[in-house]
Amino acid sequence: MQATKIFRLPYQKSEVFERLKAAQLEAALVWNECMETHRQCRISQTSWLNQTALQKLTKGKYQLHSQSVQLVCQTFLANVDSTKSNRRAGIKNMKYPWRTKKFYPVSWAAQSVKYKDGWIILPMGKGRNPLSFKIDLDFAPGACSLVWNRGFELHIKQEVVLEEKKVTGNKATIDLGEIHHSAATTNSGNGLIVSGRGIRSLKRQRNVALAKFSRKQSKCTKYSKRWKKLQAAKNRFCLRNERQIREYRHQATRQVVEFCKTHDVDTVFIGNPHGVRNKNCGRRHNQRMAQWEYGKDLSYFTHKFRMAGVSVLIGSERGTSSTCPECGHRHKPKGRTWNCPKCSYKKKHRDITGSLNMHLLAFGQKAKYPEQIKYLRPVQLGSSRCADTRPCSLSRAGGNAPSHMQSGIPLRDGACSTPALANTSSTSSEGNQLIPAQSIGVV
Ligand SMILES: [Zn+2]
């Protein structure tokens, strides 16, 4: 199994920026050729090109490494295949790739990536200088890709060792939520609630700030000096906010995984809240629901539980938070407390109730209400181990690094390890002198 580590590339020289941009423009040309050829085949009703034919067509034409070109072709064909299967399954509005791209992420296969003396070397094809970045890695790098996310990022794959699967008979269920990130219960009578209020607050802060930026930008001429300044500030803010939310999410999921590991759980059921957005509940609530990234939670959980050797089941959670686990009476609770009007099941936690009902749904057995519920926050407030995983640029890495990075204490999220900072004073005549940012973690 593989995990991805993200490194920001704070380009110091404009020529490096131009090279990275040119590589993405070139990759877009490969995609466009694949797209145009495929479109012509469909129009003329001739047979579609397979991988070999497409690779032969694009071979030696572009200023990229041959495997990078092949990877674009493979991604294109995978895209065509999934569209085909979706259309066969009855989803007729699925379109084959049709849009002309201006930029496209450049990927390198694991065999073509080299790592030597703290430099990661990414080949650009015969007769062309490779791209090289100074990054201190504590693992052998796998496949890499160059991605644009309000600035260039290098995504490096890492092989992860999986823990052995255990059979203990202990089961757990997880109810995902927006106010409470997750509520977990085990059949052995333990409960855990991880607060989601930190994430909620960060999102609200982002919505308010974005509205403020838009108001200010609406008074400027587009692309004027003032407009560009505001845009740069907006990008900085959004990047920081995104990193903070991602960190909270990783920490929250990690806490649930640790809870399950402590109680020797071998199988976990996670309720998929899909469908919760279909109901119109007013513009403010709709916005909160639209910004609730439960798909990411499901993916982080699946990934982390697999690493811990725990089996994961995902299924619908429909009706679980509105049914009484004692008498089965259906009742929509108001507020955070569950009070059954028909029986003695009163003053119980609403999300824990949802999680309890999932035991019957997934494993066919009732679980008792936990005697003690552990409440956790993803990140300790007021701690020096703040959630801000601000990237360390050239100037910042010297003496101003956050305390957890200076001391080398790993972050609480195991997947989010702290790589050693690059030596900022070293210079080299070969390659580009770029310093990697702080690793942000598994995505
Ligand atoms: Zn009841």
Boltz pocket constraint, residues with backbone or C-beta under 6 A from the ligand:
constraints:
  - pocket:
      binder: B
      contacts: [[A, 324], [A, 325], [A, 326], [A, 327], [A, 328], [A, 329], [A, 340], [A, 341], [A, 342], [A, 343], [A, 344], [A, 345]]
      max_distance: 6.0
